[in-house]
Amino acid sequence: MNKGKQPVLKVKNMKKHFPIKGGIIKRTKSYVRAVDGISFDVQEQETFSLVGESGCGKSTTGRSILRLTEPTDGEVYFNGEEVLECTQKEFRKYRKDMQMIFQDPFSSLNPRMTVKSLLLEPLMTHKLYSKEEALDKVYEVAERVGLSKEQVSRHPHEFSGGQRQRISIARALIMNPKLIILDEAVSALDVSIQAQILNLLIDLQKEFKLTYVFISHDLNVVKHLSDRIGVMYLGQMMEMTTTESLFNHPLHPYTKSLLSAIPSYDRNKKKDRIVLKGDVPDPANPPSGCPFRLRCPQAHELCETQKPTYQEVKDNHWVACHLYNEDSRVNETKQGLEHAY
Ligand code: SF4
């Protein structure tokens, strides 16, 4: 990662709180803290993955960056320019360069339109090409993602799940974006098709110098694609580091439990599964102190009263846990850091 270079994307203390209304006059009673102050940078041509269980806020983060839902607070910089301050109309000039691919291509592709119309639509909206040039571009991009000229005249329902995801990729790619946010883009696909789509994404990234934010609940899927990974829990970042470091030297108890749940196909590599107690707490009523404390096997007194500071404990390795917090009283009895590296 080019640490000194200006990142393509910079997210600073972003929050998205959804109001819960009640009573006759529908007054705001409380808030669901879907995203609660997360920060990260993504460098050019990097793949940064956000992982965590369902409901941890990773998809809301992706949608908030593209202002598909307006963030409550925080800053988002794209190529050094703040993009939350401008009006939605002004934001359109950035949207061309920032595309999103969703889990369910069927619901994101208009079933009444042919693939050709679906691919032409964004080009015509942004008035980027003449009609003839746009058509050439449609065939060129469709072919690049593995769709023939004949298939381009068909409707989305005539395709398999994997092919429909190729259409979504083509629709994002046709705008020549710099950044693509992929929200569970391969989660609904069979393992063999998943591999094909992931390989396609890797090839396209090299060819078109793309930057990815890859959102997934599956650490196994992001392993082969990501340069760095951020682990989210209850709207907050628990750990963020390089893929190599996360898999070989995980620090946060939550990351360790996620990694222990990945099945190992190596008989000699026996893993002790860390089974977490309970469910993810209600984001409208998060626990005091550390958000993970109710399920953490290493929770102690301090975790209940004091929220751990999210800090860089080693070069490019960030964690929010008292076990690694130099300022915490628990530091005297910290467990694990000595043998973590
Ligand atoms: Fe567990 Fe405490 Fe660390 Fe939270 S701060 S992850 S509860 S040890």
Boltz pocket constraint, residues with backbone or C-beta under 6 A from the ligand:
constraints:
  - pocket:
      binder: B
      contacts: [[A, 252], [A, 253], [A, 254], [A, 290], [A, 291], [A, 292], [A, 293], [A, 294], [A, 296], [A, 297], [A, 298], [A, 299], [A, 300], [A, 303], [A, 306], [A, 308], [A, 320], [A, 321], [A, 322], [A, 323]]
      max_distance: 6.0
